[in-house]
Amino acid sequence: MADSLHSKHRMPLDEYRRKRDFAKTPEPAGDRKPRSRKIRKPKTLYFCVQKHLASRLHYDLRLEHDGVLLSWAVPKGPSLDHRDKHMAVRTEDHPYDYGEFEGVIPEGYGAGVVMLWDYGTWQPEVEDVDAALQKGDLKFTLDGYKLKGSWVLVRTRDRPGTSASQQGRSWLLIKHRDHWSGALDITTFAPLSVKNEGDFDDILAAEMPAIWVTGRPGTGGAPSKMLREVVAKAATKIVERERTPEPPASRRGRPANRKPPRSR
Ligand code: MN
C-alpha cells in the first residue's frame, strides 16, 4: 500500500503545497533550500508548537528532520502530566521556514490565526528517526520555553473503516515522567505567543485589517465561535488604536511650537 507516512522516503512538501494557494496566503511556500545537511549533522534541531485557531483550536507540534518539519496536530495541546495521552494527528510535513510563522491565514486550508506558542530545540532519543516513525514510537527531548524534558509520540491502531489517506495518522503525545513533568496545565498557564506575548487578537490586530474585515477568516466553513470572538476583539483594538492620538514622533525631538534650543 502506498502510504507516504510509512514510506522510508521523506514526505516531500507536495501535500503542503497542494493544499495552499501561495498567492492568497502569507504562509511560506518552502521554496528556500533547506540548510545543507551533507557536511555534518547539525547539533541542534528546531522544534515549535504553533497554536492554530482554525475551524477548531489545536496545537501543531513540529520537529525538524531532514530539512523539513515533521508535524502533528494536537487538539488538546501538549500536557506536562505523564498520565495524559493526548491525541496527535500526523499531518503533512511543513517547510522548515514555516516554523517561525505567526500570523493570519486568510483563506483556504487552515484558514485562521497562527500563534507561535513555543519553540526551541529537540533531540531524538533514538538512533534513527525514520525507523522510529515507521515503527510508530518516537522518543525525544524538547528544550523550549514552555516544553522541556522527555516525550514520546506513539502511533495507535487505526480504527476500522479509517480511509486510506488517514491511515497511520493517529498518534498519542505523552510526557515522560521527569523533572519537567507535573500537574501544571501549561496551555492555560502559558497561553500566549512566545514571540511577543500576544494573544490571537493581537496577532489579528497587527495584520492588515482588509484581510479579515472583507475576507472573513474561515471561509472554508463557518468560523468558530472562538474565532468570531477573537476577530471582534481585534477589531476593537484597531478602533481604539486609531482613536488614540498619535504620540509625539519622538520624545527627544522638539515639538514644533517650542523655541529651538539655544546654540551652544
Ligand atoms: Mn494547524
Residues whose N, C-alpha, C, O or C-beta is under 5 A from the ligand:
A	BS01	MN	H52 D60
